[in-house]
């Protein structure tokens, strides 16, 4: 039996957003070592601030400055920090209600004495990052402060929210690291690709051939085991023209991504179309794979030169 594969994978993209007046003031304040909240109609102070009252949905705009000290309301210990987290050593995730606020802020607590030193109700204070740019990471973390002291009374001070060179937008990188194990069926499919073959599996009930195989028929819900070699040629069933260049993808725009029904398969897979101007790609175009050196997923598909397929032969695979 072929080896069941697994591989580390990363999904990563930058998320860019503009800021309204409330969030702009909050992040601009962090850059200047000031923590701002927003006051609701019933007098509560929300930190972090939001633009609309979560209870009444009324627009909010009265900014207030709260203290840099607060109380831990709940916590969880992080034994193994991951890439990009606030600290590179074990720490606690904490919800901190800053003095003068009525809600809690999520951040990291540096607790060098370990989890036994962390507790609900402990007093903490902000530790600022040395370099600040107008982001929540301008708070490097929280640190213990006068353990055992009760929360001091702190009246939030009205703030006009004005800062020189305010932060008007942020780019937040989103990244997910995980290990993918494709399972028995897709492992066999990947092993075949290394030999420049395309292998799917047939459902014993409806007799459809699925590529890539899932190990079970998505229609009938029964396990599949009969392997069927399909293609490698196929038919373009539908497609889109890509006009935005993706980071780390060395392909000139515009280019075409298409759904391709491989001969003998009952499910279309997607692939890039090359070897033809993007504006000449069409439904019914017959294509074949262009394999990379050493095998693997086709780099792209190119026209075979055959006549276009009749619509009736692929209409069920759109």
Buried (B, 14 or more C-beta within 10 A) or exposed (E): EEEBBEEEEEEEEEEEEEBEEBBBBBBBBBBEEBBBBBBBEEEBBBBBBBEEBEEEEEEBBBBBBBBBBBBBBEBEBBEEBEEEEBBEEBBBBBBBBBBBBBBBBEBBBBBEEEBEEBEEEBBBBBBBBEEBEBBBBBBBBBBBBEEEEEBEEBEBEEBEBEBEEBBBEBEEEEEEEEEEEBBBBBBBBBBBBEEBBBBBBBBEEEEBBBBBBBBBBEEBEEEBEEBBEBBBBBBBBBBEEBEEEEEEEEEEEEBBBBBBBBBBBBBBBEBBBBEBEBEEBEBBBBBBBBBEEEBEEBBBBBBEEEEEBEEEEBEEBE
